[in-house]
Amino acid sequence: MKALLRIPALVACVVALALPALAQERENYEADARSAEDPPPVIPHFVADSANGTACLACHETGVKGAPVTPHPTRLNCTQCHVRSEMNAKTSGTKAKTRQ
């Protein structure tokens, strides 16, 4: 009985030790940012404060209605680099004040 338990335990140990070697290497976003020549484009349209990247990808993944196609569709925190235009920020601030 103990011999039968040793085999699955050994397999589990081998798999656990092999997982880090099989993991994909994380992209080097910092190097991408340093090599960029220009700042990221400004967002020229309304973006809700609670929006996530999946909402952006609805248009920017394939270029719907002339939207520029994103070169990095796996990065979903768009507003981390891309900022709203001043006109857009004023509009969203006004809308927030009228809701209160």
N, C-alpha and C positions, 0 to 999 in steps of 0.2 A: 504494500500500500504506500509506504514512504517513497519507494522507488518511483511510483507513478506520479507522486507530487513533485519530485525533484525535476522532472523534465519540464513541466509547465513553468516552474519557478525559474529554471535556467533560461528558458525562452523569454520570459518576461524581463529578466535582467539584461539579456542581450539586446532586446528591443529598446529598453529604457536607456541603455548606454549608447545605442546607435542613433537615437532620435536627434540629438544636437548636431550630429554630423550630417544628417539628412535635411535639416531645416534650411530653408532658403535664406540667403544672406539679405539682410535688410538694406534697402536702397539708401544711398548716402545723400540725403536731402541737403545737408549742410554744404557739401561740395557743389551741388547743383546751384544753390543760392549764391555761392561765391563766384561761380563761373558765369552767372547771368550778367549780361552787359547793361540791361535797362531794368528799371523797376517793373513789377508786375502791372499789367493793365488795370485801370480803374474800372469798377463795375458801373456802367452807365444807366442802370435801371434799378427799380425798387427791389430790395432783398429784405425779407423779414428777419428780425434779429434771431428768431428761432430756426431759421432755415439751415438745412444741412446740405451737403454736397450732392445728394441724390436729386434734390430739386433742381440744382444747377445743371446736372448731367442730362436732365430731360431734354434740354436744347443743345447744350454744349458738347455732348458726347458725339453727336452725329452732324451738328451744324444745322439744326432745324431753323427755318426762316432766316437764314444768313448769319446765324450766331457763329462766332469763331469756335472752331473745334479745339478742345483742350488737349494739350500734349501730354497731360498727366491725369488720366481719368481715375486712377486709383487713389488719388489724394482727395479726400472728401471735405476737408476743412478749408473751404475756398477763402473765407474772409480772414484767415490767418495771414495771408499774403496780399490778397486783392482787397482794396478798400473801396467803399462806396464814394461816388463823386459828392462834392459839397452840396450840389443841388439835390441830389438824392437823399443825403443825410438830413437836409433841412425839411424835405417833404416828409420823411418818416418821423422826424421830431414833431412836426405839426400834427400829423395824424395821431401820434401818441398823446398829445395834449388834449385833443378833442375827445378822446375816448375817456379821459378821467372825469 
